[in-house]
Amino acid sequence: MKRHEALHPLSHHHHHALVVAQQLKKTDEHANKQEQRRSVINFWQKDGAIHFRDEEEVLLPLYAQYASVDQEPIKQMLMEHVQIRALIARIRTEQRLSVEQFQNLGELLDNHVRLEERVIFPMIQEAVPENLLYLANGQFHRDSYSGM
């Protein structure tokens, strides 16, 4: 299913998240963990946290007006939001970071984006009237990376 134009800003955020996820998954023993930490924090502060709020406070409430949110993909999406927030909080606060922490965040972020792009967004596009998707678009933040 082609991505609805109104959801393009969120898909642009996802592209940025996939770039970050790929970098995190490639973390090895030679990586500069402090640089990786700064990269994660920068991504989260500029785009990640706001993107989650866009989905949780704009997109899902809109969807809930036209379809049940009591569905496994929606539950998985929200649980992954919690898990991603928890991993980022640990990366922000722990003094000693492991390669696995970065790799785990990268895997989760990668899988999460794919769930939203391949499953969640098509569900939303099918259920929500097009004119309301366009109205929601005006409430999405613009990604610092792409400007979308």
C-alpha positions in Angstrom: 0.0 0.0 0.0 1.3 3.4 -1.0 2.0 5.7 2.0 -0.6 8.4 2.3 0.9 11.9 1.7 -0.3 13.1 5.1 1.9 10.5 6.8 5.0 11.5 4.9 6.4 13.5 7.8 6.2 10.5 10.1 7.8 8.3 7.4 10.7 10.8 7.1 11.2 10.5 10.8 11.3 6.8 10.4 14.0 7.0 7.7 16.1 9.0 10.2 15.4 6.4 12.9 16.5 3.6 10.6 19.8 5.4 9.9 20.4 5.7 13.6 19.3 2.0 14.1 21.8 0.8 11.5 24.6 2.7 13.2 23.7 1.3 16.6 23.5 -2.3 15.3 27.0 -1.9 13.9 28.4 -0.9 17.3 31.4 -3.1 18.2 34.2 -3.2 20.8 36.1 -0.5 18.9 33.2 2.0 18.9 33.5 5.2 20.9 30.6 4.6 23.3 30.5 8.2 24.5 30.1 9.3 20.9 27.4 6.7 20.4 25.7 8.0 23.6 25.8 11.5 22.3 24.3 10.4 19.0 21.4 8.6 20.7 20.7 11.5 23.0 20.8 14.0 20.1 18.4 11.8 18.0 16.1 11.4 21.0 16.0 15.0 22.0 15.6 16.5 18.5 13.2 14.0 17.0 12.6 10.6 18.7 10.6 11.8 21.8 8.6 14.2 19.8 7.8 11.6 17.1 6.5 9.2 19.8 4.3 12.0 21.1 3.0 12.7 17.6 2.0 9.0 17.3 0.6 8.7 20.8 -1.2 12.1 21.1 -2.3 12.8 17.5 -2.3 9.7 15.3 -3.6 7.0 17.6 -6.4 9.1 19.1 -7.5 9.9 15.6 -7.3 6.3 14.6 -9.3 5.3 17.8 -12.2 7.4 16.5 -12.6 5.0 13.5 -11.2 1.6 14.6 -10.4 -0.3 17.8 -7.0 0.3 19.3 -7.4 -3.0 21.2 -5.4 -4.8 18.5 -2.1 -6.7 18.9 -0.1 -4.4 16.5 -1.2 -1.3 18.4 -0.3 -2.9 21.7 3.0 -4.0 20.3 3.7 -0.5 19.0 3.0 1.1 22.4 5.0 -1.5 24.3 8.0 -0.9 22.0 7.7 2.8 22.7 8.1 2.0 26.4 11.0 -0.3 25.8 12.8 2.2 23.5 12.3 5.0 26.1 13.7 2.7 28.8 16.8 1.7 26.7 17.5 5.4 25.9 17.1 6.3 29.6 19.7 3.7 30.5 22.0 4.9 27.8 21.6 8.5 29.0 22.3 7.7 32.7 24.5 4.6 33.1 28.2 5.3 33.4 29.4 2.0 31.9 27.8 1.2 28.6 28.0 -2.1 26.8 28.1 -2.8 23.1 25.0 -4.9 23.6 23.0 -2.0 24.9 23.5 -0.1 21.7 23.0 -3.1 19.5 19.7 -4.0 21.3 18.4 -0.4 20.9 19.3 -0.6 17.2 17.5 -3.9 16.7 14.4 -2.7 18.6 14.3 0.6 16.8 14.7 -1.1 13.4 12.0 -3.6 14.1 9.7 -0.9 15.5 9.9 1.3 12.5 9.2 -1.6 10.2 6.1 -2.5 12.3 4.8 1.0 12.0 5.5 1.4 8.3 4.3 -2.1 7.2 1.4 -2.7 9.6 0.3 0.3 11.6 0.3 3.0 9.0 -1.7 0.9 6.5 -4.2 0.2 9.2 -4.5 3.9 9.9 -4.7 4.9 6.2 -7.5 2.4 5.7 -9.6 3.5 8.7 -9.2 7.3 8.9 -10.9 9.6 6.4 -8.4 11.3 4.1 -9.3 14.8 5.1 -8.7 14.0 8.7 -5.3 12.6 7.9 -4.4 15.9 6.3 -5.5 17.8 9.4 -3.4 15.5 11.6 -0.4 16.2 9.3 -0.4 19.8 10.4 0.2 18.7 14.0 3.3 16.6 13.3 6.7 18.1 14.1 9.2 18.5 11.4 12.2 16.2 11.5 15.5 18.1 12.2 17.3 15.7 9.9 15.2 16.0 6.8 13.1 19.1 7.5 10.0 17.0 6.8 
